[in-house]
Amino acid sequence: MPGQYSSGGKARLGRITKSGDAYLRSLLVQGARSTVQAALKKAPDKLNRMQQWIIRLLGRVGYHK
């Protein structure tokens, strides 16, 4: 669940904390890593827009984030 830092009527959500459901969080991480692996296995000219975004994101922040 993201932390909230609101001011002046504008809601700003922070990072996701570890106070939520650990099982659900682990399933989300497993699904995301599966999606990354599927994008990495495809040929670069066969990637759709989301897979292209995943590859660019992976280059910027790394696999474990």
RAKA-V440109 format. One record per helix or strand of 2 or more residues. SS is the DSSP state (H for helix, E for strand). FROM is the first residue (numbers start at 0). LEN is the number of residues. Records with the same first field share a line. If there is no record, write none. Layout:
SS = FROM-LEN / FROM-LEN
This chain:
E = 1-3 / 12-4
H = 21-20 / 43-3 / 48-13
